[in-house]
């Protein structure tokens, strides 16, 4: 059974930081591209950042220089360090794992709420 379990969301003031974690089980973690997506009310889910099994990263333009994605294959965990948070970063953040070759093998976590507000 595949599980992706996110943690680390919460309420933070503008300019603050949060670190999200996503622990995976039931997949060959080191063969999966891991990504973080987010969805605000009334909007489509969008890619925030992703890291391939080889360590290549990509980011949405809106978070470049503020967010950092990383992975620990031994722990089967992917992280999203979020700094200089803005109110527009408020959303539910979802973890995704997608097999590097067989994209049909794609799994989602349940999501964690991030709220940036004073």
QUIVEN-V875602 format. One record per pair of residues at least 24 apart in sequence whose C-alpha atoms are under 10 Angstrom apart, sorted by the first residue. I is the first residue (numbers start at 0). GAP is how many residues later the second one is. If there is no record, write none. Layout:
I:GAP + I:GAP
This chain:
0:24 + 0:25 + 0:26 + 1:24 + 1:25 + 1:105 + 1:106 + 1:107 + 2:24 + 2:94 + 2:104 + 2:105 + 2:106 + 2:107 + 3:72 + 3:73 + 3:74 + 3:90 + 3:91 + 3:92 + 3:93 + 3:103 + 3:104 + 3:105 + 3:106 + 3:107 + 4:72 + 4:89 + 4:90 + 4:103 + 4:104 + 4:105 + 4:106 + 4:107 + 5:71 + 5:72 + 5:73 + 5:87 + 5:88 + 5:89 + 5:102 + 5:103 + 5:104 + 5:105 + 5:106 + 5:107 + 6:72 + 6:86 + 6:88 + 6:103 + 6:104 + 6:105 + 6:106 + 7:71 + 7:72 + 7:73 + 7:104 + 7:105 + 7:106 + 8:82 + 8:83 + 8:84 + 8:102 + 8:103 + 8:104 + 8:105 + 8:106 + 9:80 + 9:102 + 9:103 + 9:104 + 9:105 + 9:106 + 10:79 + 10:102 + 10:103 + 10:104 + 10:105 + 10:106 + 10:107 + 11:73 + 11:74 + 11:75 + 11:78 + 11:102 + 11:103 + 11:104 + 11:105 + 11:106 + 12:71 + 12:72 + 12:73 + 12:74 + 12:102 + 12:103 + 12:104 + 12:105 + 13:69 + 13:70 + 13:71 + 13:72 + 13:73 + 13:74 + 13:75 + 13:101 + 13:102 + 13:103 + 13:104 + 14:67 + 14:68 + 14:69 + 14:70 + 14:71 + 14:72 + 14:101 + 14:102 + 14:103 + 15:66 + 15:67 + 15:68 + 15:69 + 15:70 + 15:100 + 15:101 + 16:49 + 16:50 + 16:64 + 16:65 + 16:66 + 16:67 + 16:68 + 16:69 + 16:99 + 17:49 + 17:62 + 17:63 + 17:64 + 17:65 + 17:66 + 17:67 + 17:96 + 18:48 + 18:49 + 18:50 + 18:60 + 18:61 + 18:62 + 18:63 + 18:64 + 19:49 + 19:58 + 19:59 + 19:60 + 19:61 + 19:62 + 19:73 + 19:74 + 19:75 + 19:92 + 19:94 + 20:48 + 20:49 + 20:50 + 20:56 + 20:57 + 20:58 + 20:59 + 20:60 + 20:74 + 20:91 + 21:49 + 21:54 + 21:55 + 21:56 + 21:57 + 21:58 + 21:72 + 21:73 + 21:74 + 21:75 + 21:87 + 21:89 + 21:90 + 22:49 + 22:52 + 22:53 + 22:54 + 22:55 + 22:56 + 22:72 + 22:86 + 23:49 + 23:51 + 23:52 + 23:53 + 23:54 + 23:71 + 23:72 + 23:73 + 23:83 + 23:85 + 24:50 + 24:51 + 24:52 + 25:50 + 26:49 + 26:70 + 26:71 + 26:72 + 26:78 + 26:80 + 27:45 + 27:48 + 27:71 + 28:24 + 28:42 + 28:43 + 28:44 + 28:45 + 28:46 + 28:47 + 28:48 + 28:49 + 28:68 + 28:69 + 28:70 + 29:24 + 29:41 + 29:42 + 29:43 + 29:44 + 29:46 + 29:69 + 29:70 + 30:42 + 30:66 + 30:67 + 30:68 + 30:69 + 30:70 + 31:64 + 31:65 + 31:66 + 31:67 + 31:68 + 31:69 + 31:70 + 31:71 + 31:73 + 31:74 + 32:24 + 32:38 + 32:63 + 32:64 + 32:65 + 32:66 + 32:67 + 32:68 + 32:70 + 32:73 + 33:35 + 33:36 + 33:37 + 33:43 + 33:44 + 33:45 + 33:61 + 33:62 + 33:63 + 33:64 + 33:65 + 33:66 + 33:72 + 33:73 + 34:24 + 34:34 + 34:35 + 34:36 + 34:43 + 34:44 + 34:45 + 34:59 + 34:60 + 34:61 + 34:62 + 34:63 + 34:73 + 35:33 + 35:42 + 35:43 + 35:44 + 35:57 + 35:58 + 35:59 + 35:60 + 35:61 + 35:72 + 35:73 + 35:75 + 36:54 + 36:55 + 36:56 + 36:57 + 36:58 + 36:59 + 36:71 + 36:74 + 37:51 + 37:52 + 37:53 + 37:54 + 37:55 + 37:56 + 37:57 + 37:73 + 37:74 + 37:75 + 37:76 + 38:50 + 38:51 + 38:52 + 38:53 + 38:54 + 38:55 + 38:72 + 38:74 + 39:48 + 39:49 + 39:50 + 39:51 + 39:52 + 39:53 + 39:73 + 39:74 + 40:49 + 40:50 + 40:51 + 42:48 + 44:46 + 44:47 + 44:48 + 44:49 + 45:47 + 45:48 + 46:46 + 46:47 + 46:48 + 46:49 + 47:32 + 47:41 + 47:45 + 47:46 + 48:31 + 48:46 + 49:28 + 49:30 + 49:45 + 49:46 + 49:47 + 50:27 + 50:28 + 50:46 + 51:45 + 51:46 + 51:47 + 51:48 + 52:46 + 52:47 + 53:46 + 61:26 + 61:27 + 62:26 + 84:29 + 84:30 + 84:31 + 84:32 + 85:29 + 85:30 + 85:31 + 86:27 + 86:28 + 86:29 + 86:30 + 86:31 + 87:27 + 87:28 + 87:29 + 88:25 + 88:26 + 88:27 + 88:28 + 89:24 + 89:25 + 89:26 + 89:27 + 90:24 + 90:25
